[in-house]
Amino acid sequence: MRDHIKDNLLWSIGDGEHVRIWVDPWVPSIPGFKLIPPDIGNQHSNLVWVKDLFRPGTKEWNIELLNGIFSEFEIRAIKDVHIPVAPRGDKLLWIENRTGQFTTKSLYSLLHSSIPSSSDVSINTNVDSFPWKKLRSVKGVSPRIIIFIWRLLHNGLAIRANTRKFVSSIITECPFCDNAEETIDHILLHCPFSQAIWFASPLELRFEYHPPSLSNLIVGWLNDNDNLQIFRIGVSILWCIWKARNKIIFYSVHLEIHQILNATTNLHSDYFEPISEVMNQQNT
């Protein structure tokens, strides 16, 4: 329960005197609302509070200072943080309530929504309920990937479209293509970059004409009892696409398709067997 509360708190900046730059959640358009501390050594060791990022004696961002520390994405996200002109202290908000006030009712609703049920799965799926028990029982898959699949099927990833529900000024464009709103289905399946990864992968999947929903795709893999290897490879690809997306968001690092596929191969091999052997067995 403590994690549910902590993950849904966001500081609204007033004077910036009580919010720590690198520790507290205060940047709405960044996943997790927290900045990643850069390797700045002792040069900027005096930067502790958000107010330290203002021009001296003002409540305006020190752009020259920001340019020397943060990535372009982070700078845009910081500049989007509203700073009130009138004097006001910093305020901690509970984002699960439109008023920003914490209530037991809103916490109950949040906890209730995290309980798996058939309604959590996309309405496009052809099954009455998602096979959660089977998902948990599949061997040869990293536990963190199973948790990742559970979160994405519950729309629980820090996607920009989700964060915009609470912060209207957030940047919502897909970090891969910059040409569509970032939703879970888009970033993992529908984006042209992701589609190129799927087609170049050992699965050789093509989604450009009739892309399925993620829930339908995963259910189909799980229901193929004769070849759960496809599920293992498929979820490894989903995970590595997500990690590549996060590298762009947090580090401004753009991976090539072959790098993402190499990461998929290594991940699958660590927990089961080389993908090449899997595909050879499938073709015999």
N, C-alpha and C positions, 0 to 999 in steps of 0.2 A: 504494500500500500504506500509506503514511503516513497518508492520510486515513481509511482503513479503521480503523486503530488509534486515531487521535485521536477519531473519532466514536463509539467504543465504550468510552471511559473515563469513569468517574464517581467523584467524590470522596465518600467516606463521612466525615461530619463527626464529629470527636472533640472536640478543644478549639477548633477553628476558627481556629487561629493560623497555618495555612499555606495556607489556601484563600482566594483572592481573590473578593470578592463578584461583581464584574462581568466577570471574565475566565475563571474556571475553571468546569468543569461540576460542579455539586453539588446541583441541585434535580431529583430524579428525575421528577417529574410534569410538568415543563415540556419541550416539544420541544427537543432539543439540550442539555437539562440546564442551560442558561445563562440568567441573567437579562438582560433588556435594560436598559442603563443609562438611567435617567430623566433628564430635564432638571432637575437639582436645583441647578445653579450651584455656588456656593461654600458654601452653607448646610451641606452634609453632606460636604465635601471630606475630612473625617477618616475617612470610612467606606471602608476598604480591605479588611480581612479579615473573614471571616464572624463571628469573635468580636466584632467591633464592633457586631453586631446583637443581642448579648446584653445583658441588664441588667447593669450594672456589678457585678463580683464574683460573678456567677452564670453558669450555663449554661442560662438561660431566655431565650426570645425577648423582646425589648423591643417589646411590641405597640404601644405609643404611637408608637415610632419607625417601625415597619413601616407603620402606618396613614398616616403622613405622607409615605411614599415610594412604596409599591407599590400596585398594583391589588388589588382583592378576591381575584381569582383567584391572583395571585402570593403574597399573604399566606397563603391557604389552603395553597398548595403549599409555602411555607417552613415553616409550622407542622407540616406532615406529615413534615418531615425529622426523623428520630430522632436525639436527642442523648443519648448514654449518660451515666448518672449517674457511673459509675466513671471515673477519669482515663484518658484514652486520646488518643493523637495522631490527626491526620487520616490517612486511608488512601486511596490511589488504587486503584480497583477496575477490573478488566477484565470488562465485563458479558456477554461472550460465554462466560464460564465460571461455573458456579454457585458455585465457590469464590472467585471474584473474582481468581484468579491468572491471569496471562497465560501461555499455552502456545502453542507453535508449532502444535500440533494444532488448537486452537480457532481460531487465525488462518487456518489452511488451510481449515477448514470454512467460515469466513466468506467467504473469497475464492472458494471453490468454489460457494457458494450464490449468488454474484452473477453467475455465468456464465449467460447466457440458455439455456434449454432448454424443451422442451415441458412438462416437469413443473412449471415455474414458473408456468404459466398455470392459471387456475381449472379444476378438473376438469369444470366444467359446459360448457366450450367444446366445440363440435362439430368442431373441426379437430384434426388430429394434432399439429401444432406451430404456434406463433404465427408470423405472417409478419413476422419482425423486419426482414428486408431491405427489405420494402415500407414498413414504418413509417419507416425511416431515409431512404427515397427520396422520400417525399411532399414536394412543394414547397409554398411558401406558408404554412409553419407555423414559428413561432419555435423555434429549436434548444432553448431552455430548456424548451419544452412537450414536445418529443420526449423529452428526458431525464426530465421529470416523468412522462410516460406509462410509460416504461421502469421507473421506480422504483415506481410504483403497481402495475404488473403483477407486480413481484417482491416486493410487500408490504414495500417499503422506505421508506414514509413514516413520519414520527414520529407515528403514531396512538396514542392513549392505550391502546387494547387491546394494542398491540405492546409498549409500555413496561411494561405491567403484568406481562408475562412475567418481568421482572427485578425489579420493585418492586411487592410485593403491595398496598401501601397507596395506590397511585396513584388519582387521580380518573379514572373511565373514562366518565362521562356525555358524550353528544354536546353540544358547545357551542352548537349551533343549537337543539335541542329539549329538552335535559336530560331525555329520556325513554327513552333506550336507550343501550347501550354503543357507544362510538365505534369503529367499524371502517371500513375503507376503503370497502366497499360501502355502508355506512349513510350516512356523511357525504356521499358524492358522489351517491348514487342513492336510497336508501331513506328518508332523513329527510324528513318532511313539508315542511320548508323547502326542501330541495333539489328535491323533486318539484314544488313550486310554481314554482321557477325554470325547470325543464325545460319545464313546460307553458306558461309565459309566454314562453318563448324562441321564436325563429323556427322551431325544429324542432317545437314543439308536441307534445312527447313526454309520454306519461302512463305512469307506472310503478306506480301505487298498488295495482293488482290482481295483476299478475304481473311484478314487477321482475326484470330480467335481471341476470346478473353483469356486472361491468365488462368482463371479458375477452371475453365473448360480444358485448357491445355494441360494443366497439372493433373486434373481428374483423369483425363485420357491416358496420361503416362502411368498413373497409379493403377488404373484398371487393366493395363496390359500385363497380366500376371506372368506371361511367358517371357517377357523381356523388360524387367525393371531396370536394366542397365540404361535404357533410354531416359527413364526418370532421373537416375543418378547423374547422367551427363547433362540433361536438361537443366536441373536445378543448379548444377555447378556453373553453367553458362549464365543463368539468371544472377547468381551471386557475383560473378566476376564482372558482369555488366554494371551491376550496382556499385561495386567497388571502384570501377573505372569512372563512373559518374561522380563519386565522392572525391576522387583525386582531382577532378576539375574544380569542384566546389571549394575544397579546402586548400589545395596546393597549386591550382592553375596548371596542372599537369595533364596533357592530353595523350592518352595511350593510343597506339596504333592497333588495328584489328588483330594482327598476328600476336601482339603482346598480350592481349586479352585472352586469346585462344590458348596461348602457351600457359597462362596462369590457370586456365580451366583444366588443361591437361595435367599440370602439376598437382592441382587440388584433388582431382579425381584419383590420380595415381597414389596420392598419400593415403587415401581412405579405402581404395579398392584395388584396382589393377590398371595397367596402362590402357588408355582409350584405344590405341591401335589394336590391341588384342581383342578388345570388346567388339570393335567393328569387323575384325576378321572373322570372329565367331558368328556374327550376325550374317555375314555374306556367304558362309559355308552351308 
